[in-house]
Amino acid sequence: MRRNHLMPLAALTGSIVLATTLTACGGSAASDDKVVTVYSADGLKGEKGDGWYDKVFKDFEKETGIKVKYVEGGSGEMVQRAVREKSNTQADVIVTLPPFIQQADEKGLLQEYRPEGADKVSGADKDPGGKWTSVVNNYFGFVYNKKELKQAPKSWEELLDGKFKEKVQYSTPGVAGDGTAVLIKAMHDFGGKDAAMEYLKKLQKNNVGPSASTGKLAPKVDKGELHVANGDVQMNFAQSKSMPNLGIWFPAKGTGTPTTFALPYAAGLVDKAPHTENGKKLLDFMLGEQAQRDVSGVGGGFSARKDVKATDANAVALTKLMAGIEVFEPDWKDIGTNLDEYVGAWKSATGS
């Protein structure tokens, strides 16, 4: 089914990165009431301190005096960590791509909270029960090296050509949000699980191998170590500002229309969070009008709020990039229920 708006996307890193954003928190118990801890998939924090998170967290601290402790990893990785900590909860807010935010809810990690501004978010981009809300919308995509290839590949089938041997890599399904997205798009484009796995089995001869981190693939493509990798529009668009050889593209099946689907960054308030009220304030802030206007201008993404119409240069470029791309809506309920089966089928097909 086609949609004209974005729904939830993202990416994951292989190792957990703990960073105290802004200024040092001090770590003392006395400062706990002025702290909020965020567990998040990567892609929104800039490598040079110039990402959407960097600006939002800085502005949030200035306005509230609450410092942000930031823990980054793959979407699946963040959920797994939160599950392990259920008896001693550390996170206040968790941000992942689907289907991992739904998985977090199923595992009892989230409590109901509808942030201010959530009424401006499309129904498909938030949980009807109020457990999570998209804060940055995004689309799944691929990247290619513009210098080595001259033009983007057009189809999945083109990646089977011998010229791509050891020049293709995608992140690990079931661990990375964007890696899981490879399965979702392939199953859609090829018309089902079996046909998708048959293709991915063939692709394995050119695939470098699994990667827990999607974010680390783009630099390899920019340098020419890889010619093609998976990613997502927001993250890769932001990376392309400092990676001149990086181009974004969307595979088609054969001579068909290129497709994609929305992969939003979705945020939820963690159940039994140590700083619940601070978590609520941060969620409200991230969905505020100014933060949402900064999504495109600073973060290279798409606002989660329908009433925020960005007109900055990034927004114009992103609109052009998405022109002519068919957007489908995955069956997230099916994917959430059968994710282990799909990942298992991928492992069997690829020998991973």
C-alpha atoms as one frame of an Amber mdcrd trajectory, in Angstrom:
protein
   0.000   0.000   0.000   1.357   3.403  -0.926   1.571   6.281   1.466   2.324
   9.943   1.075   3.802  10.423   4.507   6.597   8.872   6.445   6.261   6.236
   9.071   8.884   4.867  11.473  13.106   3.750  10.088  17.065   3.567  11.363
  20.198   2.044  11.893  22.341   0.289  14.472  25.913   0.113  15.694  27.793
  -3.012  16.601  29.182  -1.796  19.887  27.454   0.241  22.501  28.786   3.745
  22.690  28.196   5.625  25.926  28.578   9.346  25.686  27.647  12.008  28.163
  26.231  14.601  25.828  26.704  18.291  26.402  28.720  18.872  29.573  29.813
  16.235  32.031  27.067  15.015  34.347  29.342  14.500  37.297  27.824  11.137
  38.103  26.889  12.008  41.680  23.597  10.936  43.227  22.830  14.555  43.990
  22.655  15.323  40.274  20.252  12.483  39.463  17.203  14.718  39.486  18.740
  16.744  36.652  19.618  13.819  34.387  17.808  11.896  31.659  19.254   8.777
  30.032  18.518   7.978  26.382  19.111   4.600  24.730  19.047   5.116  20.971
  19.793   3.649  17.570  22.504   5.584  15.762  22.018   8.097  12.976  20.739
  11.178  14.787  23.924  12.193  16.581  26.581  13.804  14.405  30.135  12.519
  14.385  31.301  16.128  14.653  28.671  17.244  17.136  26.497  18.630  14.350
  23.589  16.184  14.375  19.944  16.632  15.331  20.485  15.056  18.735  23.425
  17.350  19.395  21.321  20.464  18.871  18.188  19.153  20.563  20.033  17.933
  23.644  21.965  21.184  23.924  18.807  23.261  23.598  16.998  20.987  26.059
  19.703  21.354  28.685  19.763  25.122  28.248  16.005  25.361  28.715  15.550
  22.830  31.529  18.934  22.375  33.213  18.543  18.615  32.679  21.630  16.902
  31.267  21.343  14.070  28.740  23.247  10.816  29.135  23.323   9.143  25.735
  23.839   5.434  25.016  24.031   4.401  21.353  23.782   1.002  19.711  21.757
  -1.039  17.252  17.983  -0.963  17.649  17.890  -4.625  18.617  20.919  -4.148
  20.822  19.271  -1.325  22.757  16.131  -3.365  23.339  18.164  -6.345  24.519
  20.125  -4.177  26.926  16.947  -2.679  28.369  15.513  -6.186  28.838  18.600
  -7.265  30.779  18.221  -4.215  33.021  14.519  -4.638  33.801  15.261  -5.407
  37.458  17.433  -2.284  37.678  16.204   0.077  34.974  18.790   2.549  33.700
  17.178   4.165  30.647  14.456   6.801  30.731  13.803   7.057  26.988  14.412
   4.509  24.250  14.553   5.368  20.534  14.674   2.654  17.873  13.537   1.852
  14.371  10.651  -0.528  13.759  10.026  -3.367  14.329  12.185  -2.987  17.435
  10.085  -0.283  19.092   7.111  -2.646  18.786   9.306  -5.396  20.205  10.204
  -3.159  23.143   6.507  -2.711  23.858   5.836  -6.447  23.591   8.583  -7.092
  26.133   6.980  -4.708  28.617   9.715  -2.085  28.384   7.491   0.928  27.690
   4.931   2.859  29.668   2.095   4.889  28.215   2.881   8.522  27.527   1.634
  10.779  24.758   4.089  13.678  24.362   2.910  17.203  23.648   2.605  17.432
  19.863   1.800  13.728  19.442  -1.656  14.714  18.206   0.110  16.226  15.159
   1.776  12.894  14.284   0.037  10.631  11.771  -1.766   7.654  13.250   0.468
   5.142  11.460   3.525   6.770  13.030   2.556   6.254  16.651   1.206   3.536
  18.893  -2.576   3.657  19.385  -1.977   2.773  23.036   0.410   5.671  23.561
   3.529   3.553  24.135   5.650   5.187  21.429   5.662   8.083  18.987   7.863
   8.785  15.973  10.144  11.778  16.524  12.010  11.720  13.190  10.630  10.172
  10.039  12.896   8.438   7.596  13.060   5.992   4.673  15.095   2.870   4.023
  17.634   3.123   1.229  20.993   2.103  -0.159  24.197   4.028  -0.863  26.723
   3.739  -3.693  30.104   5.226  -4.522  29.483   7.918  -7.152  33.138   8.019
  -8.195  33.548   4.285  -8.802  30.148   3.575 -10.367  29.412   6.879 -12.156
  25.672   6.192 -11.770  23.547   4.347  -9.251  22.594   0.720  -9.855  18.963
   0.344 -10.863  17.937  -3.091  -9.656  18.547  -5.813  -7.108  19.602  -8.078
  -9.963  22.411  -5.754 -11.011  24.133  -6.408  -7.686  24.607 -10.054  -8.704
  27.084  -9.021 -11.408  30.645 -10.188 -10.874  31.915  -6.601 -10.801  30.378
  -6.293  -7.335  32.282  -9.227  -5.838  33.343  -8.227  -2.304  32.045  -4.718
  -2.996  28.568  -5.178  -1.465  27.738  -5.258   2.232  24.597  -4.908   4.299
  24.106  -4.821   8.048  22.899  -7.823   9.992  19.154  -8.547   9.984  17.769
  -9.002  13.476  20.537  -6.886  14.984  20.557  -3.722  12.878  17.330  -1.908
  12.067  18.472  -1.157   8.528  19.704  -4.728   8.163  16.262  -6.006   9.092
  14.917  -3.537   6.539  16.857  -5.366   3.799  14.721  -8.434   4.494  11.506
  -6.433   4.607  12.123  -4.716   1.282  13.379  -7.880  -0.424  10.301  -9.837
   0.710   8.085  -7.064  -0.628   9.897  -6.603  -3.942  10.306 -10.315  -4.702
   6.800 -11.218  -3.578   7.456 -13.262  -0.458   9.938 -14.835   1.912  11.081
 -17.759  -0.239  11.806 -15.678  -3.342  13.605 -13.044  -1.252  15.804 -15.662
   0.416  16.603 -17.213  -2.945  17.863 -13.829  -4.137  19.851 -13.093  -0.969
  21.456 -16.518  -1.255  22.680 -15.547  -4.741  23.850 -12.151  -3.508  26.001
 -13.815  -0.874  28.737 -14.537  -3.447  29.330 -10.767  -3.696  28.581  -9.865
  -0.076  31.529  -9.002   2.164  29.695 -10.401   5.186  27.497  -9.299   8.074
  27.998  -5.996   9.855  26.365  -5.118  13.165  26.658  -1.426  12.327  24.907
   0.233   9.411  26.457   3.602  10.200  29.968   2.255   9.626  29.194   1.117
   6.077  28.808   4.551   4.492  32.424   5.605   5.204  33.586   2.396   3.514
  31.459   3.209   0.472  32.756   6.775   0.364  36.351   5.508   0.404  35.658
   2.944  -2.319  36.272  -0.095  -0.100  32.653  -0.954  -0.874  30.652   0.128
  -3.890  27.186  -0.522  -2.452  25.732  -0.836   1.046  22.432  -0.438   2.814
  21.488   2.544   4.959  18.665   5.001   5.420  17.896   8.370   3.902  18.289
  10.536   7.008  21.569   9.062   8.156  23.125   8.830   4.696  21.954  12.299
   3.636  23.606  13.743   6.738  26.770  11.706   6.110  26.964  12.841   2.489
  27.763  16.387   3.668  31.230  15.174   4.637  31.421  12.165   2.286  31.466
  13.549  -1.282  31.397  10.152  -3.018  28.236   8.972  -1.257  25.041   8.677
  -3.313  21.604   7.405  -2.215  19.514   5.031  -4.322  16.561   2.628  -4.085
  16.650  -0.804  -5.773  13.855  -2.001  -8.024  13.037  -5.556  -8.989  14.046
  -5.942 -12.596  12.762  -3.038 -14.669  10.066  -2.163 -12.148   9.623   0.972
 -10.072  12.127   1.514  -7.250  10.534   1.096  -3.831  11.121   1.977  -0.224
   9.240   2.208   3.039   9.256   4.470   6.045  11.570   3.619   8.936  11.009
   6.279  11.578  12.960   6.839  14.722  10.303   6.057  17.316  10.644   7.055
  20.963   9.026   5.670  24.077   9.145   6.317  27.815  10.758   3.371  29.598
   8.665   1.564  32.189   9.873   2.192  35.751  12.336   4.761  34.407  14.568
   6.256  37.112  13.763   9.778  35.878  10.284   9.449  34.436   9.379  13.135
  34.619  12.626  14.143  32.914  11.947  11.562  30.231   8.515  13.073  29.627
  10.036  16.533  29.328  12.587  15.337  26.769   9.927  13.597  24.670   7.829
  16.770  24.741  10.875  18.779  23.687  11.793  16.464  20.794   8.275  16.806
  19.382   8.225  20.572  19.882   7.898  22.806  16.820  11.478  24.102  16.897
  13.019  20.646  17.285  10.815  19.349  14.476  11.815  22.236  12.187  15.434
  21.277  12.873  14.850  17.681  11.730  15.536  18.527   8.091  17.704  21.614
   8.424  20.062  20.066  10.971  19.438  16.319  10.845  18.676  15.741   7.176
  15.478  13.882   8.036  11.728  14.362   7.839   9.591  15.938  10.544   7.293
  13.546  12.390   4.669  16.289  12.747   2.227  16.855   9.901   1.890  20.557
  10.710   5.632  21.301  10.365   6.352  22.055   6.715  10.078  22.423   6.181
  11.286  24.629   3.307  15.042  24.654   3.960  17.559  23.511   1.373  17.798
  20.030   2.872  14.021  19.622   2.734  13.987  20.618  -0.939  16.798  18.172
  -1.755  15.094  15.354   0.159  11.817  15.936  -1.672  13.668  15.711  -4.988
  15.445  12.536  -3.869  12.144  10.810  -3.087  10.476  11.778  -6.375   9.340
   8.755  -8.373   9.938   6.283  -5.546   7.039   4.007  -4.629   6.488   3.924
  -0.879   4.844   0.820   0.562   3.683   0.144   4.106   5.013  -3.042   5.710
   2.783  -5.241   7.829   4.535  -4.436  11.084   2.322  -6.773  13.090   3.358
  -9.693  10.910   7.005  -8.667  10.998   6.982  -8.268  14.772   5.362 -11.675
  15.229   7.499 -13.555  12.708  10.805 -11.673  12.889  12.703 -14.643  14.358
  11.409 -16.871  11.558  12.462 -14.402   8.863  15.903 -13.893  10.379  16.298
 -17.655  10.726  15.413 -18.107   7.054  18.013 -15.485   6.122  20.675 -17.252
   8.190  19.868 -20.558   6.494  19.908 -19.018   3.016  23.172 -17.139   3.451
  25.010 -19.452   5.835  25.475 -16.558   8.245
